[in-house]
Amino acid sequence: MKVDDIQEKIHHLKDQLNYWENHLKDVQKSCRHDYQDESFYKKCLRCQKIEAIYY
């Protein structure tokens, strides 16, 4: 593979990653959270969103 091909592939993968990260945020934003508490964080059983309880 040539350097240009590798850079193009990296750019394409970054675009895909940004798309999926934004999609995940949208899903988690619209979720009616059902949290399960742990000792230092709580995790939604539906969308897997994690929120810290203690810092």
N, C-alpha and C positions, 0 to 999 in steps of 0.2 A: 504494500500500500504506500501511496505517496503521502507526503505531509498534508497537502491540500485535501485529500480524501479523508484523512484522519481528523483534520480540523472541522471539516463539514459534518462528519459523523458526530463529533463532540457537540457542535452547535445544535444539531438535530436532537440529540439526546437531552441537552439542557432545555430546549423548548418543550419536549415531552414531559420532563420532570416538572417544569413550571406549570404546565397544564394540569397535571395530576395533583400537584400541591394545592393549586387553586380550587380544583374540584373537591378535594378533601375538605378544605376550609368551608366551602359552600355547604357540603353535606353536614358537617359538624355544626355550622351556624343554624341550620334549619332543623336540627334534631331536638326532640323533646327529651332531654337528658334524663337518664335513670342511673344515678351515680352509685358506685360501690366504694365505700370508704376503706382506705388503707391507713397506715399510721402516718405517712407524710404526704399523701396525695389522694385524690379521688379520681376514679376512672368510670366513664360512661359505659354501660354494658351494651348500648346500642351502636354508638359510633366510635368507641375507643378513645374519645377525647380525654386527656389527662389534665387535671388542674392541681397545682400545688396547694397543700393546706398549710404547710410550714415552710419557711425559707431559711 
